[in-house]
Amino acid sequence: MKRREFITLLGGAAVAWARAASGQARRPVVGYLAGATSASVVRSTTALAFVNGLRERGYTEGRDVDMVYKFADGFLDRLPALAEQLVRLGPDAILAPTTFSALAARAASATVPIVCPLLENPVRVGLVASENQPGGNVTGLLRYVDGLAGKHVELARELIPGLSQIGVLINTGNADLTPWRDIRAAGSALGVEVSPFEVSAPSDLDAAFAKIAGARAQAVVILPDPMFFSERRRIIISAAAARLPTVWSTRVFAEDDGLLSYGIDEADSFHRAAGYVAKILKGAKAAELPVELPVKFELLINQRTAKAIGLTIPPSLLARADEVIE
């Protein structure tokens, strides 16, 4: 399926909703509960990878399955109400792209199967009993693997020869400190000082970057966090003004003019999530489908941003990049 066809698919979601709500649907119904806007989903490679994954497994929208999309438009507090609307439709499965979506869907139903391609700490937040035996109605793929954030320190040192000090942007409201733990371990092993700069609200970001610049940090690692995702343009602009290289965990940041991103290939995880949904539509139970690890990772470098801040990317790093944005 191509992007233009996917846009048409989104436009047909209302038809699917009306058909299903009137009880006329004979095809399985799959809900898609997104915290993002419909426009961003249309542009994303992830949603398209999911739809293509379903098609490859014999479930073409409008022929073998109906898709119903609900978008929170960036307002995550809308997710619970949207999840309840979706559950009232009686879907056969729900694709919840993130842990926030999965939590909202799980709160709305303990029986509708939920697949999440970007699970974070699913045991700790109560979505699954264990990764091998989820035990409930939620399963999917992990977003983070141990040591991943430590790779960001390694990449920053390769990016800037002689690197001795890195600033790390941390949201104090995020209870998951695993990436920060991995960064500290990597910094200690590589002889690089890593300093945390904490924020608790978007209004703290300007002051944080002033402190980072004042501390003479040579690069900034941005920890995975919903607030940082929402405020990425502001962070990217602040970093550019201070001529600070930034290292991120997801490709969208490099695409939006962050300098470098290294993390899981999210499109691949969404494609694999389609496999979970297909199994569920064939009768498998989410409780018995183990949570899996990501298997593909990608490195993106924004050469345009590097030039703007006066940084020359080492050829060896450019050669290893999965994508260089010129």
N, C-alpha and C positions, 0 to 999 in steps of 0.2 A: 504494500500500500504506500502511495506517495503522499506528500504533505497536503496537496490540494484535495485528494480524496479524503484525508483525515479531517480537514476543515468541514467538508460536506457531512462527514460522519457526525461531528459535533452538532451541526445544524439539525440533523435528524434526531437528536436525543429527545427533543420535546415530543416528537411523534411517538417515539418508543415509550416515553413516560405516559402519554395519553392512552396508548394502546394497552399498556400494562395496568394502568389505574382502572380502566374500564373492564378488566378481566378478559380481554380478548387475546392476550398474548399466549401463544402456545410454545414459543421459543423460550429458552432460558434467559433470564435477565441478570446482567452483571452491572452493579453500581460502581461508579468511580467518584470517590469522595476527596476532592482536592482543596487544599488550603489556598491555592494560587488562583489567579484569574483565568478565565477561558482563553484570553489572548495569549497568556504565557504558556498555557498548556498546548495551544496550537503550535507555538514556536518550538516547543520542547522536543528533544529527541527521545525523551523517556516515554512519554505517553504514546508516541508513535511506535516505539519499540514494543510496548505492551500490546497494542492493537495488532501489530504485525505478528507478534508471537502467538496470539489467539488464532489468527487466520492460518498460520502455518500448522496449527494443531487441529484444524478442521472447524474453527468457529469464526466464520465471517459475519460481521455485523450486518443486520438486516436480513440475513439469510438463515444463519444457524443460531444466532444469539442477538439479543437486544442490549444495547448499552445505554445507561442512564447516567448523566454527568451532573454533579452538584459542585459549585465553586464558592469558596468562602471569600474570594477576591482579596486575599491577604489579611483578612480579619479572622484570626484563628478562633476567637470567641464565638464565631458563627457556626463552627463545625458541629457542636452537639445538636443544634436544631436541624441542621442539614442532614445529619446522620439519622435523626429520628424520622425525617421525611422519607429518606431513602429506605429505611427499614419498613415503614408502613407500606411501601410498594411490594414487599415480599420478594426481594432479589434472591437469586440462587447463590450469589457470592458478591462480596464487595472488595474492590481494589482500593486500599487505603495507602497512598503513596508514602506517607511518613508516619512516624510514631504518633504524632499529634492526631492525625486522621484516624489511625488505628484505635487510639484510646477513645476518641469520640464515638466511633462505630461500635466498639466493644461495650461502651456504656449504654448504647441504644439497644443492643441485642447481645445476648449470650449464646445465641443459637445460629444466627446467620454466619456462614464461613467468611472470614476476613483474611485477606492476603496483603502483607505489607512488604514491599521490596527494599525498604530502607529502615529496618528495625534498629533501634538503639536501646540497649539495656532492657530487653523485653522481659527478662526474669525479674529484675529489680522493680520495674514499673507495674508488674503484675499481669502482663499480657499473656505470658506462657508460664507453665510450671517448670519446664526445663527446655533447653534448646533441642534435645534429642526426642523428648516426648512432650510436646506443647500442652496436651491435655484439655484444651478448651476449644474455642472457635477461632483462634488467631494463629497464623503461621507466616512464614516468609523468609526473607534473607537479611542478614546483618549488614549494617551500614559501616561499622567500624571493626577493625581487627587490631589486636594488640601490636603496638610498635609503629602503627601507621603515622602518628604525629611525630614520632622520632625521625622519620624519613624527611620531614620538613626541615629539621635542623641540619641534616646531612646535605639537603639540596641548597639551603641557604649558604652553607659553608663553601659548597662548590660554586655557587653563584658569585660569591664575593671572596676571593682569595685573601687569606689573612683575617677572616671574620673572627671577632672575639666576643661580640656582645649582640644578643638578640632580644628584642622586646616581644612579649607575648600578650595579646589582647584577650582578656578573660571576662566573661559575664558572670558576676557573682551569683546571679539567680539561677544559673545552670548547675544542677547537682552532680553532673557527670564530670568528674575530674580525671578520668582515665587518660585523655589526650595530654593534659598538663603533666601528669605523672610520667608519661612516655617522653615528653619533651625534656623534662628535667633529667631523666636517665640518659637520654642521648646527648644533652649538653655536657653532662659530667663525663661521659665516655669520650667525647670529642674535644674536651677542654674549652668549651664555649660557654660563656656566662649567659644564662637565660633569666630575664627579669619579668615578673608578672605586672601587668598594668590593668587594674580592675575597673570595670564599669558596671552599673546596675540599670541604666536607662539610656536611651539614645542621646539624651541631653548631656551625658557624661563624655561622649566621644571626643568632642573638640578639646576638652581639657586633657583627656588621656593622650591624645596625639601631641599636645604641647609638652607633656611630661616625657613622652617617648623621645621626642626630638631633643629635649633638654638633657636627657640621660645619655645622649650620643649613641643610641642604638643604631646598628648598621643595617638592620632589617627587622621586619615585624612578621611574626607568625600569627595568623588569625585562627583561633580555635573554632571548631564547628559549633554553630549556635544559631537558633532561629532569628534572634534579634540582629545578629551580624548579617544574616542573609537578607533580612528586610532592609537593613541600613547599609547595604554594600556600596551603593553609589556614594554615600556620604563618607564612608571609610576610604574608598578608593580616591576620592577627591582630596581628602585630608592627607593621605599618604603621598599623593603626587605633589601637593603643595610643599611638603617637608622633604621631597625627593627621597622617600623611603621605599625600598623594595618590599613588596608584600608577598607572602606565601600563604596560599589558601588550600582548602581540602576538596573543592568541587569545581568542575570545569566552568560553570556559569560565571564564576568570579573572574577567571582569566578572560572569558569572552566579553565581560563588561569592563575590561581595562585594568583588572588587577594584573600584577606582573606574572605570577606563576601559580599553577595549581597542580596538586598531586593527590590523587585519591582513587576511590573505586570507580569503575566504569558503570555509572548509574543506569545507562541505557541497557547494558547487559543484564543488570539486576532486574529491570522492568521486563525484559524479554523472558528471563527465567521465571519471573512471577506469573507470566501468562501460562507457563507449564503447570504451576500450582492450581490456577483457576480451572484449566482444562481438566486436570485430574479430579477436582471437586465436582465439576459438572458431570463427570463420568461416574460419580458415586463415592469418591474418596472422602475421608473425614479430615478436616483441618487438624484435629487433635492428634492424628497419627502421622502427619507430614512433618518431618523434622525441619527446624530452622537451619538454613544453610549459610555457609560463608561466601562472601564475594570471591570471585576467582580472577577477575580482570581489573587492572589498574591502569590509569592513564596520566601522562604528564603533558601539560599544556604550558606554553610560554608565549607571552604577549610581547613580541618584539617592538611593536609600536610604543608600548608603555615604557619599555627599557630605554628606547631612544629619547623619549620625553623626559626621563629623569637622569639621562646622561650615563646610563649603565651599559657596558658591553657584555653581552652574554657569552660565556666561554663556548667555543665551537663544540667541545666534547658534550656539553649539556644540550646544545641545540640538536646535535646528532641523535641524542637519545629521546628527544621529545616526540610524543605521538602526534602533536599538532603544534605548529608555530604560527601565531597570528601576526601577520604583517601589517 
